[in-house]
Amino acid sequence: GEEAGPFPTGEEVGPFPPVGELGPEGALPPGGELGPEGALPPGGEFGPEGALPPGGELGPEGALPPGGEFAPLPPVFVPPPEQLEFIRGDDKDSKKDAIFNLAGQDGGLGGLVSTLAEDELNDLIFEFQDDLAFWDTLGIAPPPLPPGTEFGPEGALPPGGELGPEGALPPGGEFAPLPPVFVPPPEQLEFIRGDDKDSKKDAIFNLAGQDGGLGGLVSTLAEDELNDLIVEFQDDLAFWDTLGIAPPPLPPGTELGPEGALPPGGELGPVAPLPPVFVPPPEQLEFIRGDDKDTKKDAIFNLAGQDGGLSGLVSTLAEDELNDLIVEFQDDLEFWDTLGIAPPALPPVESVAAGTSLAGEDAVIDTPLTDEGVALVGVGSGDGI
């Protein structure tokens, strides 16, 4: 009535084989040990790559046979110090040339990779990330940005990096100082901030011909000064053409006055102070306001030969005096030709006839200038007035 067990009734399990042990995978042979990969043969050991034969050692390429050795590895290419100096330096073109030079040598690129520290390699990856021609020349695809990369306004920042004036700074790193900004000489700035437009132009063109001169001027002048220049030269296409740039747009908020653009908040006034108005000498004015036509002509021609003389006369005489001269010399083409201007149009008839009397101001009978009266004094017909 007893249940059958795993062993025959009344029998016992015999002893294990001599010195045999039971490991997780089963019985171990005599003298055997359990290694990480399973049973080891007597005297055997495991190395990083697996079981070593008795007396074997692990070489750089794997297990060495007992007493055996692998052939030595070829020496690693070590870039010359001067090339490493260029690659670790600040000049991007020199850096490129040195890298391309190494890439053209057997083992050069691998030697560079094994020589540079990880942060130096990351810096190179950042610096040339978007330079597809660089990676194409090396014959490799642009490596991915390192893990943990953050993006700043100008693009990727290295882990822990900050954005400096020229782009991402490596962790704790700084960019090489920027080249000194060109500072325009004080005397040129004085011309540019002055009132004489030609002197201003010459000073600007002089700076534009120097390396960094125009950029130095832009960084030196205040925003309102730059805006004033833009407004002043807005329509001077030859000015902008000489500088090699398109006319900048007018500053925001610019208003237009009768003579053109006004600077923000500005009013229209002369860009430079007007030269003093020429005032004809009293004796010449006396001749011009007198009755002798030849003396009048000579005085006018004398003034016209002086700088600003004719415009000074026009600004000095009253409107009715100017109208009288226009009427008096209307048909004297030689007079106007000598002055170098076309005969002005006759003034409206009211300005000539109003208050004019043939009999004179004190006459008892006031006779206005009619068509007939005008014809009598030889000025012409009222139809043409």
Secondary structure, DSSP 8 states (H G I E B T S, - for coil): -----SS-TT------STT-EEETTEEE-TT-EEETTEEE-TT-EEETTEEE-TT-EEETTEEE-TT-------------HHHHHHHTSS-HHHHHHHHHHHHTSTTHHHHHHHHS-HHHHHHHHHHTTT-HHHHHHHTS------TT-EEETTEEE-TT-EEETTEEE-TT-------------HHHHHHHTSS-HHHHHHHHHHHHTSTTHHHHHHHHS-HHHHHHHHHHTTT-HHHHHHHTS------TT-EEETTEEE-TT-----SS---------HHHHHHHTSS-HHHHHHHHHHHHTSTTHHHHHHHHS-HHHHHHHHHHTTT-HHHHHHHTS-------HHHHHTT--TT-TT-SS-----HHHHHHTTS--GGG-
